[in-house]
């Protein structure tokens, strides 16, 4: 124990306190001898790093529990690593640096549930450098990470639907098209349509964001019932097309964005 404490740069008393709080796993025992390994050292350095970044011990305990129960990176990657995305290996401290005070246990659990994050021993793996950079940039501009993850869940659903559509159409009519060409064509169509959709939304500076979301579009109807807003389900009559008035309208309900709350005040570490 003395050797581990010295390598971690803490006192033996602090090490015992961390162990009693469940912040590190119990050592492997052989008779009366307790064996600590590199995993214990890595966790102690993580605790120190997170404390230096303003996290409390309660918050660190929650993060550690979420991390320990997270999915292995092999499960997250499924059939294999992304073809066009670069996974990023991070320590918990580095992940906290990306998202500052937004790196809560709730947000970590949500990111793992989405499959953005997986674990590989004492390391966290993010499946996509581009998604990691974009998410952290959104947080820096003021968007809460919980909102970024909630939006990411909807983007994932629509992206899966678009991918299925593109693959089905192209394979049905171009059986000899190789995967690289299929991917390129699908990217071109989706990128162009998204670009023009952003043009339409961003140019209408006078439109209320809630009104824009409530327009009666296929995208609004594609949202799962639990994710629809009242505006998405109740478009003004004058904005509806005849086709929109022919069928019964879905009765969606609003869904507020869940935000994680930080832990309460923490007693000083001995």
Secondary structure, DSSP 8 states (H G I E B T S, - for coil): -HHHHHHHTS-HHHHHHHHHTTSS---EEETTEEE--HHHHHHHHHHHHHHHTT--HHHHHHHHHHHHTS-BHHHHHTTSS-SS---EEE-HHHHHHHHGGG--HHHHHHHHHHTSEEEETTEEEES-HHHHHHHHHHHHTT--HHHHHHHHHHHHHHHHHHHHHHHHHHHHH-TT--HHHHHHHHHHHHHHHHHHHHHHHHH-TTS-HHHHHHS--HHHHHS-GGG--HHHH---GGG--HHHHHS-----------------------
